[in-house]
Amino acid sequence: MAWKNVTRYRQRFVITVISMFLGIEMFLIVMVITTGSDYANIINQRPDFLIAGEFSEFAKKEGSGTEYQTQSPDQDPMKSEGDNFELLYDNEYGEFSPISEKVRNRLWNLDGVKKKKSYITEGAYMLSSISRDGLRPLEKDTYLGKNVEYAEESSTDYESGAKMIEGLDADTVQIVSENELKALKTYVEKNKLKVDMNSLEAGTGVMIVHDHKLSQKQERQAEKAVGETVCLSPLKNKETCIRWNSMTDKERDKEDEIIKAETPSTEYTLSGYLDNQADDFPEIHQTWHGAEGDIYYLVSEKGFNRLPTKRKTFCMELNVEKKKEKNIMYEIQKILSAENQRRKSNTQTSPDGEGEAGIFYIARSDLMQKNADYIRGNRIMFGSISVILLCVGLVNYFNIMFTGIVGRKKELEIMRKIGMTRRQERKLLLLEGSYYVLLIAGLVVSVGSIVLKGIEVYMRKQLSYFTFHYPVGAIAGSIVILEIVCVIICNLLILRKMKK
């Protein structure tokens, strides 16, 4: 009988159910967007501790390498406008590692570090020479053409017409892990990019990654550059670097010729160019990048082992046990402070006597504390909107139930006269209200879930840090509240009639 009463007027029944469903669904959509786009999600994507080498003192005075201090958490802290010349100004020698082996081991072996969930970025800073056609995508309107007679074998001047173009400053050569290689390969195959992953995997090729620096024309040139020659050479050693700082310009020119003649060079083929800002580009744990003029190479383990240099530690991403986080932070501060003091006293390799570049760290807990007020404000604002939408839905339900019962006053009086008790009346009204609640619950779980999935897909495209949480609690809570409202209405009306 309760079901027949609910569906007696089909059009009104359908409109009622749809309006109530939309009210609850809007509440759930706002809940999903609010929790998924919470600013804390950005910070939670960071490692507990990011530890990396600093820029030189000269560069930091110019603002390079310090951008992370004022950036919002959604920006890459290792992206800087400072180039490798500024980065290595105080320590441009082959043995230098941004994080020394001793410091790395001490940090890695701290009690509480989750090694399986932490990451170490490795590689080396190298001098590179690249063929004119290989470098062509990075140059702007200076290409001399393929069919030119080369004026000389190599030069640092692109416009000289030389076959090989030498870099003036060190470039970054980063080792990519097996997992990163697999991710890159999947990305390349999915997007049908014209790059040579086989040579990269085999260790005979190097890949150039850039921060969305190429135009469409340059992208086409990059496709033609695959297979061109790249040569990598180590930086001068520490002893030569110290001696270099005390030389005259003429002495440096002679020393430079000797170094070129004696320094071994390893030849690779260019595997291609990849844009690390492109959609769906896999996560590659990069060190400092983003400066104009620098070239950032990726190389496999096999490829790096061909180089006449030891691997260096660029940066470390440590995730730790929560209960030991404070102690680990204290140990990190202690280790880095001692190391930075030691480096500051090593002034021989610096042209200005500033001392070697130090090490810094970024703690996720510090970022969370720094942005706590902003996060709290957003949560209050969006939480208020969610509550208002829920209240609108509940008021709509209350109005439907109340007016429906009041509108059937004569009908209910007749039923009481022919023998229906107050208890039976209460049960009837509760069943009618419960049918509405069950129908809404069914629509929310079925149609509503599809809508929420669509919201997830859309939001992930808009916000890289969006995190989807299916609102089980919110759905259960809203259904329970609807049922409670139903019970309250029925009891209030029955009690009112009893008083009369």
C-alpha positions as CSV (number, residue, x, y, z in Angstrom):
1,M,0.0,0.0,0.0
2,A,2.9,2.4,0.9
3,W,4.5,1.8,-2.5
4,K,1.2,2.4,-4.3
5,N,0.8,5.7,-2.5
6,V,4.3,6.8,-3.4
7,T,3.8,6.0,-7.1
8,R,0.1,7.0,-7.4
9,Y,1.0,10.2,-9.3
10,R,3.8,9.0,-11.7
11,Q,4.8,12.4,-13.0
12,R,5.0,14.0,-9.5
13,F,6.8,10.9,-8.2
14,V,9.5,11.1,-11.0
15,I,10.1,14.8,-10.6
16,T,10.3,14.4,-6.8
17,V,12.9,11.6,-6.9
18,I,15.0,13.4,-9.6
19,S,15.0,16.7,-7.6
20,M,16.0,15.0,-4.4
21,F,18.7,13.0,-6.2
22,L,20.1,16.1,-7.8
23,G,20.3,17.9,-4.5
24,I,22.2,15.0,-2.8
25,E,24.4,14.5,-5.9
26,M,25.4,18.2,-6.0
27,F,26.5,17.9,-2.4
28,L,28.6,14.8,-3.2
29,I,30.2,16.5,-6.3
30,V,31.2,19.5,-4.2
31,M,32.6,17.1,-1.5
32,V,34.7,15.2,-4.1
33,I,36.0,18.4,-5.7
34,T,36.8,19.9,-2.3
35,T,38.7,16.9,-0.9
36,G,40.4,16.1,-4.2
37,S,41.6,19.6,-4.9
38,D,42.6,20.2,-1.3
39,Y,45.9,22.2,-1.3
40,A,47.3,19.6,1.1
41,N,47.3,17.1,-1.7
42,I,50.0,19.1,-3.5
43,I,52.2,19.0,-0.5
44,N,51.5,15.3,0.2
45,Q,52.9,14.5,-3.2
46,R,56.3,15.7,-2.1
47,P,58.8,13.5,-0.3
48,D,59.2,13.9,3.4
49,F,62.6,15.4,2.7
50,L,64.2,16.7,-0.5
51,I,67.9,17.2,-0.2
52,A,70.0,18.7,-3.0
53,G,73.1,20.7,-3.8
54,E,72.9,24.5,-3.7
55,F,73.9,27.0,-6.3
56,S,77.1,29.0,-5.8
57,E,77.1,32.1,-3.6
58,F,77.5,34.3,-6.6
59,A,74.3,32.7,-8.2
60,K,72.2,32.9,-5.0
61,K,73.0,36.6,-4.7
62,E,71.5,37.0,-8.2
63,G,68.4,35.0,-7.1
64,S,69.2,31.7,-8.9
65,G,68.6,28.5,-7.1
66,T,66.5,30.2,-4.4
67,E,63.2,30.2,-6.2
68,Y,61.9,27.3,-4.2
69,Q,61.8,29.6,-1.1
70,T,59.0,31.7,-2.5
71,Q,57.3,29.3,-4.8
72,S,53.9,27.7,-4.2
73,P,54.1,24.0,-3.4
74,D,52.6,23.0,-6.8
75,Q,55.7,24.2,-8.6
76,D,58.9,22.1,-9.1
77,P,61.4,23.2,-6.5
78,M,64.3,21.9,-8.7
79,K,63.3,24.2,-11.6
80,S,65.4,27.4,-11.8
81,E,66.4,30.1,-14.3
82,G,69.9,29.7,-13.1
83,D,72.2,27.8,-15.5
84,N,75.0,25.3,-14.8
85,F,77.6,28.1,-15.0
86,E,76.1,29.7,-12.0
87,L,75.4,26.3,-10.3
88,L,79.1,25.1,-10.6
89,Y,80.8,28.5,-10.4
90,D,82.6,27.7,-7.1
91,N,83.2,24.0,-7.8
92,E,83.5,23.2,-11.5
93,Y,85.7,20.2,-11.3
94,G,85.2,16.5,-12.1
95,E,85.3,15.0,-8.6
96,F,82.7,17.4,-7.2
97,S,79.4,15.8,-6.1
98,P,76.5,18.0,-5.0
99,I,76.0,15.5,-2.2
100,S,79.2,13.8,-1.3
101,E,79.4,10.1,-0.9
102,K,80.0,10.3,2.8
103,V,77.0,12.6,3.4
104,R,74.8,10.5,1.1
105,N,75.6,7.3,3.1
106,R,74.9,9.0,6.4
107,L,71.6,10.3,5.2
108,W,70.6,7.0,3.5
109,N,71.3,5.0,6.6
110,L,69.5,7.2,9.1
111,D,67.2,5.1,11.4
112,G,63.6,5.4,10.0
113,V,64.3,6.1,6.4
114,K,62.1,4.0,4.1
115,K,64.6,3.0,1.4
116,K,62.1,1.3,-0.8
117,K,60.0,4.5,-1.0
118,S,63.0,6.9,-1.3
119,Y,64.9,7.9,-4.4
120,I,68.4,9.0,-5.2
121,T,69.1,11.0,-8.4
122,E,72.5,10.3,-9.9
123,G,74.7,11.3,-12.8
124,A,77.4,13.8,-13.5
125,Y,78.1,17.2,-15.0
126,M,79.9,16.8,-18.3
127,L,81.2,18.9,-21.3
128,S,79.3,18.0,-24.4
129,S,79.8,18.4,-28.1
130,I,76.9,17.8,-30.4
131,S,76.7,17.8,-34.2
132,R,75.2,20.8,-35.9
133,D,72.1,19.0,-37.0
134,G,71.7,17.5,-33.6
135,L,71.8,21.0,-32.0
136,R,69.6,22.5,-34.6
137,P,66.3,22.3,-32.7
138,L,67.7,24.3,-29.8
139,E,69.0,27.1,-32.1
140,K,66.9,30.0,-33.4
141,D,67.2,31.0,-37.1
142,T,71.0,30.5,-37.3
143,Y,71.0,27.2,-39.1
144,L,73.5,27.3,-42.1
145,G,72.0,24.3,-43.9
146,K,72.9,20.6,-44.3
147,N,74.8,20.8,-47.4
148,V,77.5,23.3,-46.3
149,E,81.2,22.7,-46.4
150,Y,82.3,22.6,-42.8
151,A,84.8,25.4,-42.1
152,E,86.3,23.3,-39.2
153,E,85.8,20.1,-37.3
154,S,84.6,21.7,-34.0
155,S,83.9,25.1,-32.5
156,T,82.1,26.7,-29.6
157,D,80.5,29.1,-32.1
158,Y,77.4,27.8,-33.9
159,E,77.7,30.3,-36.7
160,S,81.2,29.2,-37.5
161,G,80.0,26.4,-39.8
162,A,81.8,23.8,-37.7
163,K,80.7,20.1,-37.8
164,M,80.6,19.7,-34.1
165,I,79.5,22.4,-31.6
166,E,81.1,22.4,-28.2
167,G,79.4,23.6,-25.1
168,L,81.1,26.3,-23.2
169,D,79.7,25.2,-19.8
170,A,79.0,21.8,-18.2
171,D,75.7,20.0,-19.1
172,T,73.7,17.7,-16.9
173,V,73.9,13.9,-17.6
174,Q,71.4,12.1,-15.5
175,I,71.1,8.3,-15.1
176,V,67.5,7.0,-15.5
177,S,66.5,3.9,-13.6
178,E,65.0,0.8,-15.1
179,N,61.5,1.8,-14.0
180,E,61.9,5.2,-15.5
181,L,63.2,3.7,-18.8
182,K,60.1,1.5,-18.9
183,A,57.8,4.4,-18.2
184,L,59.5,6.5,-20.9
185,K,59.2,3.6,-23.4
186,T,55.5,3.3,-22.7
187,Y,55.0,7.0,-23.0
188,V,56.9,7.1,-26.4
189,E,54.9,4.1,-27.8
190,K,51.6,5.5,-26.6
191,N,52.2,8.9,-28.2
192,K,54.0,7.5,-31.2
193,L,57.0,9.8,-30.8
194,K,59.9,9.6,-33.2
195,V,62.7,8.9,-30.8
196,D,65.1,6.0,-30.5
197,M,64.5,4.2,-27.2
198,N,66.5,1.2,-28.2
199,S,69.8,3.1,-28.3
200,L,69.0,4.7,-25.0
201,E,68.4,1.3,-23.4
202,A,71.4,-0.2,-25.0
203,G,73.7,2.5,-23.6
204,T,74.7,3.8,-27.1
205,G,72.4,6.8,-27.1
206,V,71.5,9.8,-24.9
207,M,68.1,11.6,-24.8
208,I,67.7,15.4,-24.4
209,V,64.8,16.5,-22.2
210,H,63.7,20.1,-22.2
211,D,61.1,22.3,-20.4
212,H,58.7,23.0,-23.3
213,K,61.4,25.0,-25.2
214,L,60.7,23.8,-28.7
215,S,58.2,25.3,-31.2
216,Q,56.3,23.1,-33.6
217,K,59.0,23.8,-36.2
218,Q,61.7,22.9,-33.8
219,E,59.9,19.7,-32.9
220,R,60.0,18.7,-36.5
221,Q,63.7,19.5,-36.6
222,A,64.1,17.4,-33.4
223,E,62.7,14.3,-35.2
224,K,65.3,14.7,-37.9
225,A,68.0,15.0,-35.3
226,V,67.6,11.4,-34.1
227,G,70.9,9.5,-34.7
228,E,73.2,12.5,-34.7
229,T,76.5,12.4,-32.8
230,V,76.9,13.5,-29.2
231,C,80.3,13.4,-27.4
232,L,80.7,13.7,-23.7
233,S,83.9,14.6,-21.8
234,P,84.6,15.0,-18.1
235,L,85.4,18.3,-16.4
236,K,88.9,19.1,-15.4
237,N,90.1,17.6,-12.2
238,K,90.3,19.4,-8.8
239,E,94.1,19.9,-9.0
240,T,93.8,21.5,-12.5
241,C,90.8,23.6,-11.3
242,I,92.9,25.1,-8.5
243,R,95.8,25.8,-10.8
244,W,93.5,27.3,-13.4
245,N,92.3,30.0,-10.9
246,S,95.8,31.4,-10.6
247,M,96.6,31.4,-14.3
248,T,96.6,34.3,-16.8
249,D,94.4,34.2,-19.9
250,K,97.3,33.1,-22.1
251,E,98.2,30.3,-19.7
252,R,94.6,29.2,-19.6
253,D,94.5,29.0,-23.4
254,K,97.5,26.8,-23.5
255,E,96.2,24.7,-20.6
256,D,92.9,24.4,-22.4
257,E,94.6,22.9,-25.5
258,I,96.4,20.4,-23.3
259,I,93.3,19.4,-21.5
260,K,91.4,18.9,-24.8
261,A,94.2,16.7,-26.1
262,E,94.4,14.6,-23.0
263,T,90.7,14.3,-22.0
264,P,88.9,11.2,-23.2
265,S,85.6,11.7,-25.0
266,T,82.8,9.2,-25.3
267,E,80.7,9.1,-28.4
268,Y,76.9,8.5,-28.4
269,T,74.1,8.8,-30.8
270,L,71.2,11.3,-30.1
271,S,68.1,9.2,-29.2
272,G,65.9,12.3,-29.6
273,Y,64.2,15.1,-27.7
274,L,61.4,14.9,-25.1
275,D,59.3,17.6,-23.6
276,N,59.0,17.0,-19.8
277,Q,56.1,19.4,-19.6
278,A,54.0,17.4,-22.1
279,D,50.7,15.8,-20.9
280,D,51.2,12.3,-19.4
281,F,55.0,12.7,-19.4
282,P,56.2,10.1,-16.8
283,E,57.7,11.1,-13.5
284,I,61.5,11.6,-13.8
285,H,63.3,12.6,-10.7
286,Q,65.3,15.5,-12.1
287,T,67.9,17.7,-10.5
288,W,68.2,21.4,-11.3
289,H,66.8,22.2,-14.7
290,G,64.9,24.8,-16.7
291,A,67.7,27.3,-17.6
292,E,68.1,28.6,-21.2
293,G,71.3,27.3,-22.8
294,D,71.8,24.2,-20.7
295,I,71.3,20.8,-22.2
296,Y,69.9,18.1,-20.0
297,Y,70.8,14.5,-21.0
298,L,69.2,11.3,-19.9
299,V,71.4,8.2,-20.1
300,S,70.8,4.6,-19.0
301,E,73.0,2.7,-16.5
302,K,74.8,1.0,-19.4
303,G,75.4,4.3,-21.1
304,F,76.8,6.0,-18.0
305,N,79.2,3.2,-17.3
306,R,80.9,4.0,-20.6
307,L,81.9,7.5,-19.3
308,P,85.4,8.0,-17.7
309,T,83.9,9.5,-14.5
310,K,82.3,8.3,-11.3
311,R,78.6,8.8,-10.7
312,K,77.7,11.8,-8.5
313,T,74.6,12.3,-6.2
314,F,72.5,15.2,-7.5
315,C,69.7,15.0,-5.0
316,M,67.9,12.6,-2.6
317,E,64.1,12.2,-1.9
318,L,63.7,10.6,1.5
319,N,60.4,9.2,2.9
320,V,60.5,8.3,6.6
321,E,58.6,6.7,9.4
322,K,56.2,9.3,10.9
323,K,57.1,8.6,14.5
324,K,60.8,9.1,13.7
325,E,60.4,12.2,11.5
326,K,61.4,14.8,14.1
327,N,64.6,12.9,15.0
328,I,65.5,12.4,11.4
329,M,65.0,16.1,10.7
330,Y,67.3,17.0,13.5
331,E,69.9,14.5,12.2
332,I,69.6,16.0,8.7
333,Q,70.1,19.5,10.0
334,K,73.2,18.4,12.0
335,I,74.8,16.5,9.0
336,L,74.2,19.3,6.5
337,S,75.4,22.0,8.9
338,A,78.7,20.2,9.4
339,E,79.1,19.6,5.7
340,N,78.3,23.1,4.7
341,Q,80.8,24.5,7.2
342,R,83.5,22.2,5.7
343,R,82.7,23.3,2.2
344,K,82.7,26.9,3.1
345,S,86.3,26.6,4.2
346,N,87.3,25.0,0.9
347,T,88.0,28.2,-1.1
348,Q,90.7,27.0,-3.5
349,T,88.3,25.9,-6.3
350,S,86.3,29.1,-6.3
351,P,87.4,32.0,-8.5
352,D,86.1,34.5,-5.9
353,G,87.2,32.5,-2.8
354,E,83.6,32.0,-1.7
355,G,84.0,28.3,-0.9
356,E,82.2,25.3,-2.4
357,A,78.4,25.3,-2.8
358,G,76.5,23.7,0.1
359,I,73.5,21.4,0.5
360,F,69.9,22.4,1.5
361,Y,66.8,20.4,2.3
362,I,63.1,21.0,2.0
363,A,60.8,19.2,4.6
364,R,57.2,18.4,3.7
365,S,56.1,19.1,7.3
366,D,57.6,22.7,7.1
367,L,55.6,23.3,3.8
368,M,52.4,22.0,5.5
369,Q,52.9,24.3,8.4
370,K,53.8,27.3,6.2
371,N,50.6,26.8,4.2
372,A,48.4,25.8,7.2
373,D,46.3,29.0,7.3
374,Y,45.6,28.9,3.5
375,I,44.6,25.2,3.6
376,R,42.4,25.8,6.6
377,G,40.7,28.7,5.0
378,N,39.9,26.8,1.8
379,R,38.5,23.8,3.8
380,I,36.2,26.1,5.8
381,M,35.0,27.9,2.6
382,F,34.3,24.8,0.6
383,G,33.0,22.9,3.6
384,S,30.5,25.6,4.2
385,I,29.3,25.3,0.5
386,S,28.9,21.5,1.0
387,V,26.9,21.9,4.1
388,I,24.6,24.5,2.5
389,L,24.0,22.2,-0.5
390,L,23.2,19.3,1.9
391,C,20.8,21.5,3.9
392,V,19.0,22.5,0.6
393,G,18.6,18.8,-0.2
394,L,17.3,18.1,3.3
395,V,14.8,21.0,3.2
396,N,13.6,19.8,-0.2
397,Y,13.0,16.3,1.2
398,F,11.3,17.7,4.4
399,N,9.0,19.9,2.2
400,I,8.1,17.0,0.0
401,M,7.3,14.7,2.9
402,F,5.5,17.3,4.9
403,T,3.3,18.6,2.2
404,G,2.6,15.1,0.9
405,I,1.3,14.0,4.3
406,V,-0.7,17.2,5.0
407,G,-2.2,17.1,1.5
408,R,-3.6,13.6,2.3
409,K,-5.3,14.8,5.5
410,K,-8.9,13.7,4.5
411,E,-7.6,10.4,3.1
412,L,-5.8,9.6,6.4
413,E,-9.0,10.6,8.4
414,I,-11.1,8.2,6.4
415,M,-8.6,5.4,6.9
416,R,-8.6,6.0,10.7
417,K,-12.4,5.9,10.7
418,I,-12.4,2.5,9.1
419,G,-10.0,1.1,11.7
420,M,-6.4,2.2,11.0
421,T,-4.5,2.7,14.2
422,R,-1.9,5.4,15.0
423,R,0.8,2.8,14.9
424,Q,-0.3,1.6,11.5
425,E,-0.4,5.1,10.2
426,R,3.1,5.8,11.5
427,K,4.4,2.7,9.9
428,L,2.7,3.5,6.6
429,L,4.2,7.0,6.5
430,L,7.6,5.7,7.5
431,L,7.5,3.2,4.7
432,E,6.6,5.8,2.1
433,G,9.4,8.0,3.2
434,S,11.8,5.1,3.3
435,Y,10.9,4.2,-0.3
436,Y,12.0,7.7,-1.3
437,V,15.3,7.3,0.7
438,L,16.0,3.8,-0.9
439,L,15.3,5.1,-4.4
440,I,17.6,8.1,-3.9
441,A,20.3,5.8,-2.4
442,G,20.0,3.5,-5.4
443,L,20.4,6.4,-7.9
444,V,23.3,7.9,-6.0
445,V,25.2,4.6,-5.9
446,S,24.5,3.8,-9.6
447,V,24.0,6.9,-11.7
448,G,25.7,9.1,-9.1
449,S,28.9,7.0,-9.1
450,I,29.1,7.3,-12.9
451,V,28.8,11.1,-12.6
452,L,31.5,11.2,-9.9
453,K,33.8,9.1,-12.1
454,G,33.3,11.7,-14.9
455,I,34.1,14.5,-12.4
456,E,37.3,12.6,-11.5
457,V,38.4,12.3,-15.1
458,Y,37.7,16.0,-15.8
459,M,39.5,17.2,-12.6
460,R,42.6,15.1,-13.2
461,K,43.0,16.8,-16.5
462,Q,42.6,20.2,-14.9
463,L,44.7,19.6,-11.7
464,S,47.7,17.3,-11.8
465,Y,47.5,16.9,-8.0
466,F,43.8,16.0,-7.8
467,T,43.2,13.0,-5.6
468,F,39.9,11.1,-5.9
469,H,38.2,9.7,-2.8
470,Y,34.9,8.0,-3.3
471,P,32.6,9.7,-0.7
472,V,31.4,6.5,1.1
473,G,31.0,8.4,4.4
474,A,29.2,11.3,2.8
475,I,26.7,9.0,1.0
476,A,26.0,6.9,4.0
477,G,25.7,10.0,6.2
478,S,23.3,11.8,3.8
479,I,21.1,8.6,3.5
480,V,21.0,8.2,7.3
481,I,20.1,11.9,7.8
482,L,17.3,11.6,5.2
483,E,15.9,8.6,7.1
484,I,16.1,10.5,10.4
485,V,14.2,13.4,8.9
486,C,11.6,11.0,7.7
487,V,11.2,9.5,11.2
488,I,11.0,13.0,12.8
489,I,8.3,14.2,10.4
490,C,6.2,11.2,10.9
491,N,6.4,11.3,14.7
492,L,5.8,15.1,14.8
493,L,2.6,14.7,12.7
494,I,1.3,11.8,14.6
495,L,2.0,13.5,18.0
496,R,0.2,16.7,16.7
497,K,-2.9,14.7,15.8
498,M,-2.9,12.9,19.1
499,K,-2.9,16.2,21.0
500,K,-5.9,17.3,18.9
